[in-house]
Amino acid sequence: METLKARIRHVPDFPKPGILFYDITTLLNDPGAFRDTIAALGAPYGGAGIEQVVGIESRGFILGAAVAHQLGAGFVPIRKPGKLPWKRHREDYALEYGTDGLEIHDDAMRQGQRVLVVDDVLATGGTAKAAAALVRRVGGELVGLSFLIELQVLGGRGQLTGENVSAVLQY
Ligand code: AMP
C-alpha cells in the first residue's frame, strides 16, 4: 500500500486555498498501480454477489467502471445535477459553503440488486451519504462503499454509520 501512496500527488491549495488535493492522475497512468488499486477496491466484496457498482462523478467513474468489470457487475453513474437525460432522483447535501446535489436514473437498477458504491476520496462523507440514499431510493440493496483514500481527520465514516465502509489508503 505504501507503493500506492507514493503514486498519489498531493497538491496544496487546490482547488482553493487551504485544501490539500489528492491527485490520482499520477496513479492512474502507472499500469501496475492502477491494476493493484482496482484489485484492492474490489477485494473486500469479491464474494459478496455485487450486481451493480455505482460510481460517483467523476473520478468514481474511472475507478468504479474498472471495479465493476473485475467483479462481473454492471456499472451505474451518479452524476452532478443536469447531466442525466432520463427520469431521475436528486439528493442535496451540505458543503462547507452552500449545498450541492447528485442524481441517479430512476431505472438505474432492478429492485433488490446488490450494490457497491465506489469513489476516490472519502472526506467529510456528504457525497457518499447522498450516494447511499440515492441507491436506496431506486431500490438497490447497498452492500458497501469502497474508497481509494480515506481522510480520517474529516470524519466521513461518522456520516456512514451502519454501512460497510472500506478504504484502501488511510491518511
Ligand atoms: P466529501 O463529500 O467531503 O466526503 O468529499 C468527497 C468528494 O469530494 C469525492 O468525490 C472526492 O473526489 C472529492 N474530494 C474531497 N476532498 C478531496 C481532496 N482533498 N482531494 C481530492 N478530492 C477530494
Backbone and ligand atoms as CSV (ligand in chain L), in Angstrom:
chain,resi,resn,atom,element,x,y,z
A,1,MET,N,N,0.825,-1.212,0.000
A,1,MET,CA,C,0.000,0.000,0.000
A,1,MET,C,C,0.859,1.262,0.000
A,2,GLU,N,N,2.061,1.157,0.596
A,2,GLU,CA,C,2.962,2.323,0.566
A,2,GLU,C,C,3.349,2.665,-0.879
A,3,THR,N,N,3.432,1.634,-1.741
A,3,THR,CA,C,3.774,1.925,-3.137
A,3,THR,C,C,2.630,2.675,-3.808
A,4,LEU,N,N,1.384,2.361,-3.436
A,4,LEU,CA,C,0.247,3.121,-3.991
A,4,LEU,C,C,0.276,4.554,-3.460
A,5,LYS,N,N,0.529,4.691,-2.167
A,5,LYS,CA,C,0.589,6.050,-1.591
A,5,LYS,C,C,1.633,6.905,-2.310
A,6,ALA,N,N,2.734,6.265,-2.673
A,6,ALA,CA,C,3.802,7.015,-3.339
A,6,ALA,C,C,3.386,7.502,-4.724
A,7,ARG,N,N,2.342,6.887,-5.300
A,7,ARG,CA,C,1.873,7.282,-6.639
A,7,ARG,C,C,0.859,8.432,-6.585
A,8,ILE,N,N,0.423,8.826,-5.400
A,8,ILE,CA,C,-0.590,9.889,-5.292
A,8,ILE,C,C,0.106,11.227,-5.042
A,9,ARG,N,N,-0.273,12.211,-5.864
A,9,ARG,CA,C,0.345,13.538,-5.767
A,9,ARG,C,C,-0.498,14.430,-4.859
A,10,HIS,N,N,0.171,15.091,-3.929
A,10,HIS,CA,C,-0.529,15.999,-3.002
A,10,HIS,C,C,-0.338,17.426,-3.490
A,11,VAL,N,N,-1.443,18.095,-3.805
A,11,VAL,CA,C,-1.360,19.452,-4.362
A,11,VAL,C,C,-1.974,20.439,-3.365
A,12,PRO,N,N,-1.140,21.268,-2.716
A,12,PRO,CA,C,-1.666,22.238,-1.748
A,12,PRO,C,C,-2.472,23.342,-2.432
A,13,ASP,N,N,-3.486,23.812,-1.731
A,13,ASP,CA,C,-4.273,24.984,-2.160
A,13,ASP,C,C,-4.966,24.793,-3.504
A,14,PHE,N,N,-5.427,23.562,-3.783
A,14,PHE,CA,C,-6.240,23.294,-4.967
A,14,PHE,C,C,-7.490,22.542,-4.530
A,15,PRO,N,N,-8.673,22.913,-5.029
A,15,PRO,CA,C,-8.987,23.995,-5.974
A,15,PRO,C,C,-9.103,25.356,-5.315
A,16,LYS,N,N,-8.927,25.406,-3.978
A,16,LYS,CA,C,-8.915,26.727,-3.342
A,16,LYS,C,C,-7.979,26.717,-2.144
A,17,PRO,N,N,-7.602,27.893,-1.653
A,17,PRO,CA,C,-6.634,27.974,-0.563
A,17,PRO,C,C,-7.060,27.125,0.637
A,18,GLY,N,N,-6.101,26.410,1.211
A,18,GLY,CA,C,-6.365,25.617,2.410
A,18,GLY,C,C,-6.722,24.176,2.140
A,19,ILE,N,N,-7.038,23.826,0.882
A,19,ILE,CA,C,-7.380,22.436,0.549
A,19,ILE,C,C,-6.120,21.722,0.058
A,20,LEU,N,N,-5.858,20.532,0.618
A,20,LEU,CA,C,-4.785,19.676,0.107
A,20,LEU,C,C,-5.441,18.643,-0.796
A,21,PHE,N,N,-5.191,18.756,-2.105
A,21,PHE,CA,C,-5.871,17.913,-3.091
A,21,PHE,C,C,-5.077,16.639,-3.331
A,22,TYR,N,N,-5.763,15.491,-3.266
A,22,TYR,CA,C,-5.138,14.194,-3.534
A,22,TYR,C,C,-5.367,13.867,-5.005
A,23,ASP,N,N,-4.312,14.038,-5.798
A,23,ASP,CA,C,-4.389,13.896,-7.255
A,23,ASP,C,C,-4.025,12.458,-7.636
A,24,ILE,N,N,-5.019,11.731,-8.192
A,24,ILE,CA,C,-4.766,10.317,-8.530
A,24,ILE,C,C,-4.357,10.120,-9.992
A,25,THR,N,N,-4.198,11.199,-10.768
A,25,THR,CA,C,-3.807,11.008,-12.173
A,25,THR,C,C,-2.430,10.342,-12.267
A,26,THR,N,N,-1.587,10.597,-11.264
A,26,THR,CA,C,-0.239,10.020,-11.249
A,26,THR,C,C,-0.252,8.542,-10.872
A,27,LEU,N,N,-1.357,8.074,-10.295
A,27,LEU,CA,C,-1.548,6.647,-10.020
A,27,LEU,C,C,-2.188,5.952,-11.222
A,28,LEU,N,N,-3.159,6.637,-11.837
A,28,LEU,CA,C,-3.894,6.015,-12.951
A,28,LEU,C,C,-2.982,5.740,-14.148
A,29,ASN,N,N,-1.972,6.572,-14.345
A,29,ASN,CA,C,-1.124,6.377,-15.536
A,29,ASN,C,C,0.024,5.404,-15.300
A,30,ASP,N,N,0.032,4.778,-14.117
A,30,ASP,CA,C,1.018,3.737,-13.809
A,30,ASP,C,C,0.288,2.389,-13.891
A,31,PRO,N,N,0.561,1.584,-14.927
A,31,PRO,CA,C,-0.254,0.378,-15.141
A,31,PRO,C,C,-0.333,-0.547,-13.930
A,32,GLY,N,N,0.795,-0.763,-13.273
A,32,GLY,CA,C,0.794,-1.669,-12.120
A,32,GLY,C,C,0.010,-1.105,-10.951
A,33,ALA,N,N,0.191,0.176,-10.695
A,33,ALA,CA,C,-0.512,0.817,-9.579
A,33,ALA,C,C,-2.019,0.864,-9.846
A,34,PHE,N,N,-2.384,1.118,-11.099
A,34,PHE,CA,C,-3.810,1.146,-11.455
A,34,PHE,C,C,-4.428,-0.238,-11.227
A,35,ARG,N,N,-3.738,-1.267,-11.712
A,35,ARG,CA,C,-4.251,-2.634,-11.559
A,35,ARG,C,C,-4.389,-2.989,-10.073
A,36,ASP,N,N,-3.359,-2.683,-9.271
A,36,ASP,CA,C,-3.392,-3.012,-7.845
A,36,ASP,C,C,-4.497,-2.241,-7.126
A,37,THR,N,N,-4.731,-1.008,-7.555
A,37,THR,CA,C,-5.786,-0.181,-6.952
A,37,THR,C,C,-7.161,-0.799,-7.183
A,38,ILE,N,N,-7.420,-1.218,-8.415
A,38,ILE,CA,C,-8.728,-1.804,-8.743
A,38,ILE,C,C,-8.929,-3.110,-7.973
A,39,ALA,N,N,-7.862,-3.911,-7.919
A,39,ALA,CA,C,-7.951,-5.180,-7.175
A,39,ALA,C,C,-8.260,-4.910,-5.703
A,40,ALA,N,N,-7.596,-3.896,-5.123
A,40,ALA,CA,C,-7.781,-3.609,-3.697
A,40,ALA,C,C,-9.167,-3.024,-3.412
A,41,LEU,N,N,-9.690,-2.227,-4.333
A,41,LEU,CA,C,-11.038,-1.655,-4.132
A,41,LEU,C,C,-12.109,-2.744,-4.146
A,42,GLY,N,N,-11.911,-3.754,-4.992
A,42,GLY,CA,C,-12.922,-4.803,-5.134
A,42,GLY,C,C,-12.754,-5.951,-4.155
A,43,ALA,N,N,-11.535,-6.131,-3.638
A,43,ALA,CA,C,-11.213,-7.330,-2.846
A,43,ALA,C,C,-12.175,-7.603,-1.685
A,44,PRO,N,N,-12.555,-6.591,-0.876
A,44,PRO,CA,C,-13.422,-6.900,0.278
A,44,PRO,C,C,-14.806,-7.401,-0.144
A,45,TYR,N,N,-15.163,-7.237,-1.410
A,45,TYR,CA,C,-16.520,-7.557,-1.866
A,45,TYR,C,C,-16.508,-8.677,-2.921
A,46,GLY,N,N,-15.379,-9.390,-3.007
A,46,GLY,CA,C,-15.216,-10.416,-4.034
A,46,GLY,C,C,-16.270,-11.503,-3.969
A,47,GLY,N,N,-16.670,-11.910,-2.752
A,47,GLY,CA,C,-17.656,-12.981,-2.625
A,47,GLY,C,C,-19.032,-12.465,-2.248
A,48,ALA,N,N,-19.266,-11.179,-2.434
A,48,ALA,CA,C,-20.479,-10.546,-1.891
A,48,ALA,C,C,-21.633,-10.492,-2.890
A,49,GLY,N,N,-21.443,-11.073,-4.052
A,49,GLY,CA,C,-22.535,-11.104,-5.035
A,49,GLY,C,C,-22.952,-9.729,-5.526
A,50,ILE,N,N,-21.984,-8.842,-5.698
A,50,ILE,CA,C,-22.286,-7.480,-6.177
A,50,ILE,C,C,-22.820,-7.554,-7.613
A,51,GLU,N,N,-23.958,-6.911,-7.832
A,51,GLU,CA,C,-24.573,-6.911,-9.164
A,51,GLU,C,C,-24.410,-5.578,-9.892
A,52,GLN,N,N,-24.311,-4.487,-9.125
A,52,GLN,CA,C,-24.105,-3.158,-9.712
A,52,GLN,C,C,-23.050,-2.407,-8.902
A,53,VAL,N,N,-22.104,-1.806,-9.612
A,53,VAL,CA,C,-21.180,-0.875,-8.975
A,53,VAL,C,C,-21.623,0.529,-9.357
A,54,VAL,N,N,-21.797,1.373,-8.350
A,54,VAL,CA,C,-22.186,2.765,-8.561
A,54,VAL,C,C,-20.949,3.641,-8.404
A,55,GLY,N,N,-20.639,4.437,-9.441
A,55,GLY,CA,C,-19.505,5.356,-9.388
A,55,GLY,C,C,-20.004,6.784,-9.309
A,56,ILE,N,N,-19.326,7.603,-8.480
A,56,ILE,CA,C,-19.722,8.995,-8.291
A,56,ILE,C,C,-18.853,9.884,-9.179
A,57,GLU,N,N,-19.529,10.763,-9.955
A,57,GLU,CA,C,-18.823,11.664,-10.872
A,57,GLU,C,C,-17.735,12.450,-10.139
A,58,SER,N,N,-16.542,12.584,-10.747
A,58,SER,CA,C,-16.181,11.930,-11.985
A,58,SER,C,C,-15.074,10.899,-11.805
A,59,ARG,N,N,-14.281,11.047,-10.738
A,59,ARG,CA,C,-13.199,10.054,-10.565
A,59,ARG,C,C,-13.756,8.706,-10.147
A,60,GLY,N,N,-14.961,8.715,-9.561
A,60,GLY,CA,C,-15.616,7.453,-9.243
A,60,GLY,C,C,-16.027,6.670,-10.476
A,61,PHE,N,N,-16.154,7.365,-11.620
A,61,PHE,CA,C,-16.461,6.651,-12.878
A,61,PHE,C,C,-15.262,5.804,-13.307
A,62,ILE,N,N,-14.081,6.413,-13.221
A,62,ILE,CA,C,-12.862,5.734,-13.690
A,62,ILE,C,C,-12.622,4.481,-12.854
A,63,LEU,N,N,-12.665,4.653,-11.533
A,63,LEU,CA,C,-12.388,3.534,-10.632
A,63,LEU,C,C,-13.555,2.544,-10.615
A,64,GLY,N,N,-14.769,3.078,-10.545
A,64,GLY,CA,C,-15.950,2.221,-10.408
A,64,GLY,C,C,-16.175,1.329,-11.619
A,65,ALA,N,N,-15.942,1.855,-12.808
A,65,ALA,CA,C,-16.159,1.050,-14.016
A,65,ALA,C,C,-15.177,-0.119,-14.053
A,66,ALA,N,N,-13.943,0.140,-13.652
A,66,ALA,CA,C,-12.949,-0.940,-13.648
A,66,ALA,C,C,-13.271,-1.975,-12.561
A,67,VAL,N,N,-13.737,-1.510,-11.402
A,67,VAL,CA,C,-14.119,-2.445,-10.325
A,67,VAL,C,C,-15.314,-3.288,-10.772
A,68,ALA,N,N,-16.270,-2.658,-11.459
A,68,ALA,CA,C,-17.432,-3.406,-11.967
A,68,ALA,C,C,-16.987,-4.511,-12.911
A,69,HIS,N,N,-16.064,-4.177,-13.799
A,69,HIS,CA,C,-15.526,-5.160,-14.743
A,69,HIS,C,C,-14.884,-6.318,-13.979
A,70,GLN,N,N,-14.107,-5.983,-12.959
A,70,GLN,CA,C,-13.418,-7.015,-12.173
A,70,GLN,C,C,-14.403,-7.917,-11.424
A,71,LEU,N,N,-15.476,-7.334,-10.901
A,71,LEU,CA,C,-16.441,-8.118,-10.101
A,71,LEU,C,C,-17.513,-8.777,-10.962
A,72,GLY,N,N,-17.481,-8.511,-12.265
A,72,GLY,CA,C,-18.515,-9.077,-13.140
A,72,GLY,C,C,-19.869,-8.436,-12.913
A,73,ALA,N,N,-19.858,-7.161,-12.537
A,73,ALA,CA,C,-21.098,-6.426,-12.244
A,73,ALA,C,C,-21.373,-5.399,-13.339
A,74,GLY,N,N,-22.571,-4.823,-13.301
A,74,GLY,CA,C,-22.881,-3.681,-14.144
A,74,GLY,C,C,-22.348,-2.400,-13.511
A,75,PHE,N,N,-22.455,-1.303,-14.257
A,75,PHE,CA,C,-21.999,-0.010,-13.746
A,75,PHE,C,C,-23.114,1.016,-13.841
A,76,VAL,N,N,-23.275,1.798,-12.775
A,76,VAL,CA,C,-24.297,2.856,-12.721
A,76,VAL,C,C,-23.627,4.173,-12.338
A,77,PRO,N,N,-23.815,5.244,-13.123
A,77,PRO,CA,C,-23.254,6.541,-12.748
A,77,PRO,C,C,-24.195,7.343,-11.846
A,78,ILE,N,N,-23.616,7.984,-10.842
A,78,ILE,CA,C,-24.306,9.041,-10.085
A,78,ILE,C,C,-23.633,10.343,-10.502
A,79,ARG,N,N,-24.475,11.301,-10.988
A,79,ARG,CA,C,-23.898,12.477,-11.626
A,79,ARG,C,C,-24.312,13.781,-10.951
A,80,LYS,N,N,-23.575,14.827,-11.271
A,80,LYS,CA,C,-23.940,16.179,-10.846
A,80,LYS,C,C,-25.256,16.555,-11.515
A,81,PRO,N,N,-26.044,17.419,-10.900
A,81,PRO,CA,C,-27.364,17.764,-11.445
A,81,PRO,C,C,-27.288,18.290,-12.885
A,82,GLY,N,N,-28.299,17.877,-13.677
A,82,GLY,CA,C,-28.423,18.385,-15.028
A,82,GLY,C,C,-27.690,17.593,-16.091
A,83,LYS,N,N,-27.042,16.494,-15.721
A,83,LYS,CA,C,-26.255,15.718,-16.688
A,83,LYS,C,C,-26.998,14.474,-17.182
A,84,LEU,N,N,-27.836,13.900,-16.326
A,84,LEU,CA,C,-28.522,12.656,-16.720
A,84,LEU,C,C,-29.787,12.999,-17.503
A,85,PRO,N,N,-30.016,12.302,-18.638
A,85,PRO,CA,C,-31.091,12.698,-19.538
A,85,PRO,C,C,-32.466,12.112,-19.218
A,86,TRP,N,N,-32.529,11.052,-18.403
A,86,TRP,CA,C,-33.785,10.326,-18.219
A,86,TRP,C,C,-34.422,10.714,-16.871
A,87,LYS,N,N,-35.535,10.064,-16.518
A,87,LYS,CA,C,-36.176,10.314,-15.217
A,87,LYS,C,C,-35.187,10.028,-14.110
A,88,ARG,N,N,-35.123,10.925,-13.129
A,88,ARG,CA,C,-34.046,10.799,-12.153
A,88,ARG,C,C,-34.493,11.230,-10.766
A,89,HIS,N,N,-33.703,10.830,-9.781
A,89,HIS,CA,C,-33.893,11.254,-8.396
A,89,HIS,C,C,-32.713,12.124,-8.012
A,90,ARG,N,N,-32.997,13.085,-7.116
A,90,ARG,CA,C,-31.945,14.013,-6.699
A,90,ARG,C,C,-31.822,14.017,-5.179
A,91,GLU,N,N,-30.595,14.115,-4.711
A,91,GLU,CA,C,-30.319,14.230,-3.280
A,91,GLU,C,C,-29.401,15.427,-3.102
A,92,ASP,N,N,-29.792,16.351,-2.226
A,92,ASP,CA,C,-28.945,17.509,-1.949
A,92,ASP,C,C,-28.180,17.287,-0.647
A,93,TYR,N,N,-26.982,17.842,-0.578
A,93,TYR,CA,C,-26.172,17.681,0.631
A,93,TYR,C,C,-25.375,18.946,0.879
A,94,ALA,N,N,-24.982,19.119,2.141
A,94,ALA,CA,C,-24.295,20.353,2.541
A,94,ALA,C,C,-22.826,20.304,2.184
A,95,LEU,N,N,-22.326,21.403,1.678
A,95,LEU,CA,C,-20.890,21.600,1.504
A,95,LEU,C,C,-20.417,22.551,2.594
A,96,GLU,N,N,-19.119,22.829,2.611
A,96,GLU,CA,C,-18.579,23.776,3.587
A,96,GLU,C,C,-19.321,25.113,3.450
A,97,TYR,N,N,-19.499,25.547,2.198
A,97,TYR,CA,C,-20.302,26.744,1.933
A,97,TYR,C,C,-21.387,26.376,0.934
A,98,GLY,N,N,-22.640,26.417,1.342
A,98,GLY,CA,C,-23.736,26.141,0.413
A,98,GLY,C,C,-24.087,24.665,0.314
A,99,THR,N,N,-24.767,24.296,-0.763
A,99,THR,CA,C,-25.176,22.902,-0.958
A,99,THR,C,C,-24.842,22.462,-2.378
A,100,ASP,N,N,-24.847,21.150,-2.553
A,100,ASP,CA,C,-24.658,20.587,-3.889
A,100,ASP,C,C,-25.643,19.432,-4.025
A,101,GLY,N,N,-25.746,18.880,-5.208
A,101,GLY,CA,C,-26.680,17.788,-5.429
A,101,GLY,C,C,-26.069,16.687,-6.261
A,102,LEU,N,N,-26.707,15.522,-6.191
A,102,LEU,CA,C,-26.324,14.382,-7.020
A,102,LEU,C,C,-27.601,13.750,-7.554
A,103,GLU,N,N,-27.486,13.108,-8.718
A,103,GLU,CA,C,-28.661,12.488,-9.333
A,103,GLU,C,C,-28.357,11.073,-9.810
A,104,ILE,N,N,-29.432,10.262,-9.860
A,104,ILE,CA,C,-29.340,8.895,-10.382
A,104,ILE,C,C,-30.574,8.649,-11.243
A,105,HIS,N,N,-30.425,7.835,-12.264
A,105,HIS,CA,C,-31.582,7.495,-13.092
A,105,HIS,C,C,-32.557,6.619,-12.308
A,106,ASP,N,N,-33.824,6.895,-12.517
A,106,ASP,CA,C,-34.915,6.156,-11.880
A,106,ASP,C,C,-34.831,4.652,-12.157
A,107,ASP,N,N,-34.399,4.293,-13.364
A,107,ASP,CA,C,-34.336,2.874,-13.748
A,107,ASP,C,C,-32.902,2.347,-13.773
A,108,ALA,N,N,-32.071,2.896,-12.871
A,108,ALA,CA,C,-30.644,2.542,-12.884
A,108,ALA,C,C,-30.388,1.085,-12.522
A,109,MET,N,N,-31.281,0.491,-11.738
A,109,MET,CA,C,-31.064,-0.898,-11.304
A,109,MET,C,C,-32.391,-1.560,-10.993
A,110,ARG,N,N,-32.367,-2.898,-10.897
A,110,ARG,CA,C,-33.581,-3.617,-10.532
A,110,ARG,C,C,-33.725,-3.651,-9.015
A,111,GLN,N,N,-34.967,-3.765,-8.548
A,111,GLN,CA,C,-35.254,-3.812,-7.118
A,111,GLN,C,C,-34.439,-4.917,-6.447
A,112,GLY,N,N,-33.788,-4.579,-5.341
A,112,GLY,CA,C,-33.067,-5.579,-4.561
A,112,GLY,C,C,-31.699,-5.959,-5.093
A,113,GLN,N,N,-31.258,-5.326,-6.162
A,113,GLN,CA,C,-29.914,-5.655,-6.654
A,113,GLN,C,C,-28.858,-5.240,-5.642
A,114,ARG,N,N,-27.811,-6.048,-5.569
A,114,ARG,CA,C,-26.752,-5.834,-4.577
A,114,ARG,C,C,-25.723,-4.847,-5.136
A,115,VAL,N,N,-25.481,-3.771,-4.372
A,115,VAL,CA,C,-24.766,-2.603,-4.897
A,115,VAL,C,C,-23.524,-2.277,-4.066
A,116,LEU,N,N,-22.453,-1.939,-4.779
A,116,LEU,CA,C,-21.244,-1.392,-4.167
A,116,LEU,C,C,-21.029,0.018,-4.714
A,117,VAL,N,N,-20.840,1.003,-3.828
A,117,VAL,CA,C,-20.523,2.374,-4.235
A,117,VAL,C,C,-19.006,2.554,-4.206
A,118,VAL,N,N,-18.457,3.168,-5.259
A,118,VAL,CA,C,-17.009,3.394,-5.345
A,118,VAL,C,C,-16.727,4.875,-5.593
A,119,ASP,N,N,-15.752,5.414,-4.852
A,119,ASP,CA,C,-15.277,6.772,-5.135
A,119,ASP,C,C,-13.799,6.869,-4.779
A,120,ASP,N,N,-13.157,7.968,-5.195
A,120,ASP,CA,C,-11.717,8.076,-4.940
A,120,ASP,C,C,-11.423,8.491,-3.507
A,121,VAL,N,N,-12.159,9.501,-2.996
A,121,VAL,CA,C,-11.825,10.074,-1.690
A,121,VAL,C,C,-13.056,10.124,-0.787
A,122,LEU,N,N,-12.917,9.634,0.450
A,122,LEU,CA,C,-13.913,9.873,1.496
A,122,LEU,C,C,-13.366,10.998,2.368
A,123,ALA,N,N,-14.017,12.169,2.293
A,123,ALA,CA,C,-13.557,13.324,3.069
A,123,ALA,C,C,-14.564,13.569,4.200
A,124,THR,N,N,-15.495,14.520,4.041
A,124,THR,CA,C,-16.473,14.757,5.106
A,124,THR,C,C,-17.624,13.739,5.073
A,125,GLY,N,N,-17.765,13.031,3.964
A,125,GLY,CA,C,-18.772,11.975,3.870
A,125,GLY,C,C,-20.105,12.402,3.278
A,126,GLY,N,N,-20.284,13.699,3.019
A,126,GLY,CA,C,-21.564,14.179,2.492
A,126,GLY,C,C,-21.908,13.576,1.134
A,127,THR,N,N,-20.899,13.480,0.282
A,127,THR,CA,C,-21.106,12.924,-1.058
A,127,THR,C,C,-21.530,11.459,-0.973
A,128,ALA,N,N,-20.809,10.702,-0.160
A,128,ALA,CA,C,-21.088,9.268,-0.042
A,128,ALA,C,C,-22.458,9.024,0.591
A,129,LYS,N,N,-22.810,9.853,1.567
A,129,LYS,CA,C,-24.103,9.687,2.226
A,129,LYS,C,C,-25.240,9.933,1.235
A,130,ALA,N,N,-25.075,10.949,0.394
A,130,ALA,CA,C,-26.090,11.230,-0.626
A,130,ALA,C,C,-26.168,10.085,-1.629
A,131,ALA,N,N,-25.010,9.529,-2.000
A,131,ALA,CA,C,-24.999,8.402,-2.938
A,131,ALA,C,C,-25.727,7.196,-2.344
A,132,ALA,N,N,-25.496,6.929,-1.062
A,132,ALA,CA,C,-26.160,5.798,-0.398
A,132,ALA,C,C,-27.674,5.988,-0.413
A,133,ALA,N,N,-28.109,7.215,-0.149
A,133,ALA,CA,C,-29.552,7.497,-0.149
A,133,ALA,C,C,-30.150,7.287,-1.538
A,134,LEU,N,N,-29.418,7.695,-2.579
A,134,LEU,CA,C,-29.922,7.537,-3.950
A,134,LEU,C,C,-30.025,6.062,-4.337
A,135,VAL,N,N,-29.044,5.276,-3.930
A,135,VAL,CA,C,-29.083,3.829,-4.231
A,135,VAL,C,C,-30.349,3.218,-3.630
A,136,ARG,N,N,-30.638,3.584,-2.396
A,136,ARG,CA,C,-31.831,3.012,-1.736
A,136,ARG,C,C,-33.104,3.553,-2.375
A,137,ARG,N,N,-33.086,4.793,-2.797
A,137,ARG,CA,C,-34.255,5.414,-3.404
A,137,ARG,C,C,-34.688,4.664,-4.667
A,138,VAL,N,N,-33.725,4.115,-5.390
A,138,VAL,CA,C,-34.069,3.388,-6.617
A,138,VAL,C,C,-34.134,1.879,-6.386
A,139,GLY,N,N,-34.148,1.480,-5.095
A,139,GLY,CA,C,-34.432,0.072,-4.787
A,139,GLY,C,C,-33.238,-0.836,-4.653
A,140,GLY,N,N,-32.023,-0.264,-4.666
A,140,GLY,CA,C,-30.830,-1.098,-4.520
A,140,GLY,C,C,-30.607,-1.526,-3.085
A,141,GLU,N,N,-29.947,-2.689,-2.915
A,141,GLU,CA,C,-29.518,-3.119,-1.581
A,141,GLU,C,C,-28.042,-2.745,-1.458
A,142,LEU,N,N,-27.769,-1.760,-0.614
A,142,LEU,CA,C,-26.399,-1.250,-0.503
A,142,LEU,C,C,-25.565,-2.208,0.339
A,143,VAL,N,N,-24.608,-2.879,-0.311
A,143,VAL,CA,C,-23.757,-3.849,0.377
A,143,VAL,C,C,-22.565,-3.147,1.024
A,144,GLY,N,N,-22.021,-2.121,0.362
A,144,GLY,CA,C,-20.871,-1.432,0.940
A,144,GLY,C,C,-20.437,-0.245,0.105
A,145,LEU,N,N,-19.470,0.496,0.665
A,145,LEU,CA,C,-18.865,1.635,-0.030
A,145,LEU,C,C,-17.354,1.460,0.033
A,146,SER,N,N,-16.695,1.558,-1.112
A,146,SER,CA,C,-15.267,1.314,-1.204
A,146,SER,C,C,-14.572,2.553,-1.743
A,147,PHE,N,N,-13.583,3.036,-0.973
A,147,PHE,CA,C,-12.857,4.257,-1.341
A,147,PHE,C,C,-11.381,3.943,-1.519
A,148,LEU,N,N,-10.734,4.673,-2.409
A,148,LEU,CA,C,-9.291,4.547,-2.509
A,148,LEU,C,C,-8.626,5.235,-1.314
A,149,ILE,N,N,-9.096,6.432,-0.970
A,149,ILE,CA,C,-8.455,7.268,0.055
A,149,ILE,C,C,-9.471,7.674,1.096
A,150,GLU,N,N,-9.133,7.477,2.371
A,150,GLU,CA,C,-9.962,7.999,3.465
A,150,GLU,C,C,-9.163,9.060,4.217
A,151,LEU,N,N,-9.721,10.273,4.290
A,151,LEU,CA,C,-9.088,11.351,5.055
A,151,LEU,C,C,-9.711,11.319,6.445
A,152,GLN,N,N,-9.073,10.572,7.340
A,152,GLN,CA,C,-9.716,10.210,8.612
A,152,GLN,C,C,-10.073,11.419,9.462
A,153,VAL,N,N,-9.241,12.452,9.404
A,153,VAL,CA,C,-9.456,13.611,10.269
A,153,VAL,C,C,-10.776,14.318,9.947
A,154,LEU,N,N,-11.299,14.122,8.740
A,154,LEU,CA,C,-12.546,14.786,8.346
A,154,LEU,C,C,-13.795,14.004,8.762
A,155,GLY,N,N,-13.596,12.783,9.247
A,155,GLY,CA,C,-14.694,12.067,9.913
A,155,GLY,C,C,-15.809,11.572,9.018
A,156,GLY,N,N,-15.516,11.302,7.759
A,156,GLY,CA,C,-16.564,10.851,6.832
A,156,GLY,C,C,-17.268,9.578,7.262
A,157,ARG,N,N,-16.530,8.681,7.919
A,157,ARG,CA,C,-17.128,7.425,8.381
A,157,ARG,C,C,-18.303,7.669,9.324
A,158,GLY,N,N,-18.207,8.772,10.078
A,158,GLY,CA,C,-19.270,9.112,11.016
A,158,GLY,C,C,-20.600,9.421,10.336
A,159,GLN,N,N,-20.543,9.809,9.065
A,159,GLN,CA,C,-21.766,10.063,8.279
A,159,GLN,C,C,-22.365,8.763,7.764
A,160,LEU,N,N,-21.592,7.675,7.896
A,160,LEU,CA,C,-21.967,6.427,7.235
A,160,LEU,C,C,-22.139,5.296,8.254
A,161,THR,N,N,-22.604,5.649,9.459
A,161,THR,CA,C,-22.774,4.615,10.487
A,161,THR,C,C,-23.810,3.596,10.017
A,162,GLY,N,N,-23.509,2.348,10.292
A,162,GLY,CA,C,-24.398,1.278,9.844
A,162,GLY,C,C,-24.065,0.755,8.461
A,163,GLU,N,N,-23.172,1.454,7.745
A,163,GLU,CA,C,-22.778,0.990,6.413
A,163,GLU,C,C,-21.457,0.224,6.508
A,164,ASN,N,N,-21.213,-0.618,5.513
A,164,ASN,CA,C,-19.915,-1.276,5.339
A,164,ASN,C,C,-19.006,-0.326,4.592
A,165,VAL,N,N,-17.999,0.207,5.258
A,165,VAL,CA,C,-17.106,1.174,4.614
A,165,VAL,C,C,-15.696,0.597,4.576
A,166,SER,N,N,-15.064,0.606,3.398
A,166,SER,CA,C,-13.675,0.174,3.323
A,166,SER,C,C,-12.863,1.216,2.559
A,167,ALA,N,N,-11.595,1.337,2.931
A,167,ALA,CA,C,-10.691,2.279,2.275
A,167,ALA,C,C,-9.345,1.600,2.062
A,168,VAL,N,N,-8.803,1.747,0.858
A,168,VAL,CA,C,-7.519,1.121,0.537
A,168,VAL,C,C,-6.391,1.836,1.278
A,169,LEU,N,N,-6.444,3.186,1.296
A,169,LEU,CA,C,-5.391,4.001,1.905
A,169,LEU,C,C,-5.984,4.958,2.911
A,170,GLN,N,N,-5.359,5.046,4.071
A,170,GLN,CA,C,-5.871,5.995,5.071
A,170,GLN,C,C,-4.798,7.034,5.389
A,171,TYR,N,N,-5.271,8.261,5.563
A,171,TYR,CA,C,-4.376,9.374,5.912
A,171,TYR,C,C,-4.934,10.060,7.145
L,1,AMP,P1,P,-16.894,14.663,0.862
L,1,AMP,O1,O,-18.315,14.783,0.449
L,1,AMP,O2,O,-16.427,15.798,1.711
L,1,AMP,O3,O,-16.609,13.318,1.502
L,1,AMP,O4,O,-15.999,14.772,-0.440
L,1,AMP,C1,C,-15.827,13.687,-1.270
L,1,AMP,C2,C,-15.769,14.073,-2.716
L,1,AMP,O5,O,-15.004,15.241,-2.947
L,1,AMP,C3,C,-15.138,12.968,-3.515
L,1,AMP,O6,O,-15.919,12.747,-4.683
L,1,AMP,C4,C,-13.743,13.460,-3.838
L,1,AMP,O7,O,-13.449,13.201,-5.190
L,1,AMP,C5,C,-13.763,14.939,-3.559
L,1,AMP,N1,N,-12.718,15.362,-2.605
L,1,AMP,C6,C,-12.937,15.840,-1.364
L,1,AMP,N2,N,-11.806,16.197,-0.766
L,1,AMP,C7,C,-10.818,15.927,-1.650
L,1,AMP,C8,C,-9.381,16.076,-1.606
L,1,AMP,N3,N,-8.728,16.579,-0.542
L,1,AMP,N4,N,-8.684,15.686,-2.696
L,1,AMP,C9,C,-9.329,15.188,-3.764
L,1,AMP,N5,N,-10.660,15.036,-3.865
L,1,AMP,C10,C,-11.406,15.394,-2.820
